[in-house]
Amino acid sequence: MIKRILTYLSIITLVFIVVFFTHQYVLDTKQLVLSYSLLNIYLFNAITSIIIYGCIELVAEKLPSQASYAFLACIFLKIGFFVVLFQVAIFPEVRLELFQRISLLIPFSLFIVIEAAGVMKLLNSKTY
């Protein structure tokens, strides 16, 4: 369990570093300015991804048949916390430009896919 969590943590850290700096570089070269902190968006997604995977590891140890439901619940909670914490960034007075909306969607989608792949691999290894 610890080895899987550390592997997942290293993958998330590597993806965070590579994609965040690439994303920031693209925005800087095109001289696009976001109305919110891109770093905060990436940090939120990376940290919640690690927490979600850890929770699913614990649930899979005790109740393997319920782990997929726990994953679904965690994703809904993640979306809820994201909306609460970044309400100003998501629902500003002025409508967000397309690049700003895409910059919100890229890290969210990326980390959701990584979470799903990690949980899928975990659940397949727990099938007896």
BELCORPE-V521797 format. One record per backbone hydrogen bond with DSSP energy under -0.5 kcal/mol. CO is the residue of the C=O (numbers start at 1). NH is the residue of the N-H. Records with the same first field share a line. If there is no record, write none. Layout:
CO: NH / NH
This chain:
1: 5
2: 6
3: 7
4: 8
5: 9
6: 10
7: 11
8: 12
9: 13
10: 14
11: 15
12: 16
13: 17
14: 18
15: 19
16: 20
17: 21
18: 22
19: 23
20: 24
21: 25
22: 26
23: 27
24: 28
25: 29
26: 30
27: 32
28: 31
36: 38
37: 41
38: 42
39: 43
40: 44
41: 45
42: 46
43: 47
44: 48
45: 49
46: 50
47: 51
48: 52
49: 53
50: 54
51: 55
52: 56
53: 57
54: 58
55: 59
56: 60
57: 61
58: 62
59: 63
63: 66
64: 67
66: 70
67: 71
68: 72
69: 73
70: 74
71: 75
72: 76
73: 77
74: 78
75: 79
76: 80
77: 81
78: 82
79: 83
80: 84
81: 85
82: 86
84: 87
86: 90
87: 91
97: 101
98: 102
99: 103
100: 104
101: 105
102: 106
103: 107
104: 108
105: 109
106: 110
107: 111
108: 112
109: 113
110: 114
111: 115
112: 116
113: 117
114: 118
115: 119
116: 120
117: 121
118: 122
119: 123
120: 124
121: 125
122: 126
123: 127
